[in-house]
Each structure stands twice: as structure tokens, then as C-alpha cells.
Amino acid sequence: MTMFARQGYHADPVKLQVSFGKDDQFWSNVFPTSLLARHQSEVKRFVLMLKIVRWFEVFFALIPIKHLMKLFWFSEEFSNTVALPMVALFLGTGNFAPEVPSIILERLCTSPTYGMWYPADTLSVASNLPPMVVFPNFSTFYGSWKENLIKKGVDVRLSTEMTKIVKRDKSGVVVRLIQRTPEPDNHNATSAWADEDPTSNADADAEETDEEYDEIVLCVL
């Protein structure tokens, strides 16, 4: 058994990377995108809105998010590509996300204990370097887990990126991999092989290798 991790979690503080959408509606809290640039004024207004909702939560608590976004003059694109996906991802509400009470969105961005998107950021919506509350010693947690898996015969690979699934059928799986060069904080920057950030040229000279497996499970957020 082999386990791959694109990002290593061996240095505190831990960086939280989230990405939503695709093409011109893609955005991430790690680097600027055209969507965030297009709605930069709304990103700043979003942070202000959260403060107002928290101050007067007795009035806003049960208002559906879809109405809250209209009250503060947010565009449909911003609402549908930024605010609602953040709620849908955390709660798994899917198409019902617009009906979720506003207090949920506010708490997700302002609560230091269970806020998944805490603290809110005026440039990238959600901070990519949040304070760790659930796992303050994340490196110890994952380090112990890794050692336990290795003892059971699992091959754990960090700084390894799968660039392509060459074949996946009843006869087996063939994947194409490159070895990444870890950053000083043990995280991997977007590689030249990925299209999330066209300005990144990391590991452009890495050599691809093919490996065969019986099965593969893709865990993708």
C-alpha cells in the first residue's frame, strides 16, 4: 500500500489551502486569482459584513444567506462562487446552502474555536495561516500517524505529485508521478505541471515516472 500527500504537515504553523471553482471562476486563499481581483471590493465588504452580522446577530441570525447577500449588495457571481461554496463544503448542504441561516456563515468566519474559515481576510476571503485550535501540535499528530503506518507496511510519500492517470481499468492502474522539491516550510508550491497558477514554474525540470497499482483511491477536495 502506498499513501501520497501533496503537501507535508511537518512544520508549525499549518497552512490551510482551499480552492473552489475552475477557469475564470476559480479562487484560492493562497494566491491571487482573476475572480478575487474582479471582486476585490466585495471581498473587503464581506469582512465588514461579517463584523456587522456579529454585532447585531439577534437581527441577522436566522436570515437565509441568500437574503443576507442581497441586503449587502453582493453580486450573484460572488455569492455563488465564494460565499455559498464555503458553507456547502463545511456542512455538505449542496443546493440547500442558500437557505442556511446567516449565523452559520458568520461563525464559520469569525469563531476562533470552530470557524473553518477563521479569520476572514480582506484579500483572500479566508486566512491561509489560521491559528491551530483542534490540533495545535499538528506535526506531532501526523508524525506519529506516519510512523504507525510505516510499521504496518505502508509506503508514505510526501513531496510527490501525480501528474496523470495513464490507465485505470479492470487490469490495473498506471499513474505518472514527479518528485517535488519541498519548500523550507515543507509545503509544496504549485508546480509547473498544474494549471492552478500559470505563473508558477516549480519543478519544471522534474522527470516523470510511471508506476503500476492494482487499485487507486483519489481523495480530492
C-alpha positions in Angstrom: 0.0 0.0 0.0 1.3 3.5 -0.8 -0.1 6.8 0.5 0.7 10.0 -1.3 0.4 13.5 0.2 0.9 16.6 -2.0 1.6 18.8 1.0 3.7 17.9 4.0 2.5 18.7 7.5 5.8 18.6 9.4 6.1 22.3 10.3 4.0 24.5 12.5 2.1 26.7 11.9 0.0 24.8 9.4 -1.1 26.4 6.2 -4.7 26.0 5.2 -5.2 25.9 1.4 -8.7 25.9 -0.1 -9.7 26.2 -3.7 -13.1 26.5 -5.4 -14.4 26.6 -9.0 -12.5 26.5 -12.2 -11.3 28.7 -15.1 -12.3 32.3 -14.6 -14.4 31.4 -11.5 -11.5 29.7 -9.8 -10.3 31.1 -6.5 -7.9 30.1 -3.7 -6.9 31.7 -0.4 -3.2 31.0 -1.2 -2.6 33.2 -4.3 -4.4 35.9 -6.2 -6.9 34.8 -8.9 -8.9 36.7 -11.6 -12.1 36.1 -9.6 -10.8 37.7 -6.4 -9.3 40.5 -8.4 -12.6 41.1 -10.1 -14.5 41.2 -6.8 -11.8 42.8 -4.5 -14.2 45.4 -3.3 -16.7 42.7 -2.4 -14.1 40.7 -0.6 -13.4 43.7 1.7 -17.1 44.3 2.1 -17.6 40.6 3.0 -15.3 41.1 6.0 -17.1 44.2 7.0 -20.5 42.4 6.7 -19.3 39.6 9.0 -18.5 42.2 11.7 -21.9 43.8 11.3 -23.7 40.5 11.5 -21.7 39.6 14.6 -22.5 42.9 16.3 -26.3 42.6 15.5 -26.6 38.8 15.3 -30.0 39.0 17.0 -31.4 40.6 13.8 -29.4 38.6 11.3 -29.1 35.2 12.9 -31.9 33.4 11.1 -32.0 35.3 7.8 -31.1 32.9 5.0 -27.7 33.5 3.4 -29.3 34.3 0.0 -31.2 37.2 1.5 -28.1 38.4 3.6 -26.0 38.6 0.4 -28.7 40.7 -1.3 -29.0 43.0 1.7 -25.3 43.9 1.5 -25.4 44.3 -2.3 -23.2 41.4 -3.2 -23.2 40.2 -6.9 -24.6 36.9 -7.8 -21.2 35.7 -9.0 -19.6 36.5 -5.7 -22.4 34.9 -3.8 -22.5 31.7 -5.9 -18.7 31.2 -6.3 -17.4 32.4 -2.9 -19.9 32.6 0.0 -22.2 29.7 -0.7 -19.4 27.1 -1.6 -17.7 27.9 1.7 -20.9 26.9 3.6 -21.7 23.9 1.3 -18.2 22.5 1.8 -18.3 22.7 5.6 -21.9 21.5 6.0 -22.4 19.4 2.9 -25.6 21.3 2.2 -25.2 21.3 -1.6 -28.0 23.2 -3.3 -29.6 24.0 0.1 -26.7 26.3 1.1 -28.6 29.5 0.1 -31.3 28.6 2.8 -28.8 28.1 5.6 -29.1 30.8 8.4 -26.6 33.6 8.2 -25.3 32.9 11.7 -23.6 29.8 10.3 -21.7 31.7 7.7 -20.7 34.3 10.3 -19.5 31.7 12.8 -17.5 29.8 10.2 -15.5 33.0 9.5 -15.3 34.6 13.0 -15.2 31.8 15.6 -11.6 31.2 16.8 -12.6 27.7 18.0 -14.7 26.1 15.3 -14.5 28.6 12.5 -13.3 26.7 9.4 -12.5 30.0 7.6 -11.2 31.9 10.6 -10.0 34.6 10.5 -11.6 36.4 7.5 -9.1 38.0 5.2 -9.6 41.3 3.2 -7.5 40.0 0.3 -8.2 36.3 0.0 -11.6 35.9 1.9 -10.2 33.2 4.3 -6.8 33.2 6.0 -4.3 30.6 4.8 -2.4 30.7 8.0 -5.0 30.2 10.7 -4.3 29.6 14.4 -4.4 25.9 15.2 -7.0 25.0 17.8 -8.1 21.4 17.1 -4.5 20.2 16.5 -2.1 22.7 18.0 0.7 20.2 17.6 -0.2 19.1 14.1 3.4 18.0 13.2 3.4 15.6 16.2 0.0 14.3 15.3 0.8 13.5 11.7 4.3 12.3 12.6 3.0 9.7 14.9 0.4 8.6 12.4 3.0 8.3 9.7 5.3 6.2 11.9 2.5 3.9 12.8 1.5 3.4 9.1 5.1 2.6 8.2 5.3 -0.1 10.9 2.2 -1.7 9.2 3.9 -1.8 5.8 2.5 1.4 4.3 4.8 3.4 2.0 4.1 7.0 2.8 5.4 9.5 0.3 5.5 13.3 0.8 6.5 15.8 -1.8 5.2 13.5 -4.5 2.8 14.7 -7.2 0.7 12.7 -9.5 0.6 14.4 -12.9 -1.5 12.0 -14.8 -3.5 8.8 -14.6 -2.2 6.9 -17.7 -4.6 3.9 -17.4 -7.3 2.9 -15.0 -9.3 -0.2 -15.9 -10.0 -3.8 -14.7 -6.4 -4.8 -15.5 -5.0 -2.2 -13.1 -3.8 1.3 -12.7 -0.8 3.2 -14.2 0.0 6.6 -12.7 2.6 9.1 -13.7 4.5 10.8 -10.9 7.1 13.5 -10.3 9.2 14.0 -7.2 8.7 17.5 -5.7 11.2 19.8 -4.1 9.9 20.8 -0.6 9.8 24.4 0.4 11.6 25.5 3.6 8.3 25.1 5.5 7.9 21.6 4.0 4.9 22.6 1.8 4.9 22.3 -1.9 4.3 25.3 -4.1 2.1 24.8 -7.2 4.2 23.0 -9.8 4.7 23.8 -13.4 2.7 20.6 -14.1 -0.5 22.0 -12.5 -2.7 24.7 -14.1 -3.9 26.4 -10.9 -1.3 29.1 -11.0 0.1 29.8 -14.6 2.9 31.9 -13.1 4.4 29.1 -11.1 7.3 27.2 -12.6 8.2 25.0 -9.7 9.9 21.7 -10.6 9.5 22.3 -14.3 12.5 20.0 -15.0 11.3 17.1 -12.8 11.3 13.8 -14.6 8.0 11.8 -14.8 8.0 8.1 -13.8 5.2 5.5 -14.3 4.1 3.2 -11.5 1.6 0.3 -11.6 -1.0 -0.5 -9.0 -4.0 -2.9 -8.6 -6.3 -0.1 -7.4 -6.2 3.6 -6.7 -8.4 5.8 -4.4 -8.4 9.5 -5.1 -9.2 11.7 -2.1 -9.7 15.1 -3.7 -11.2 18.3 -2.0 
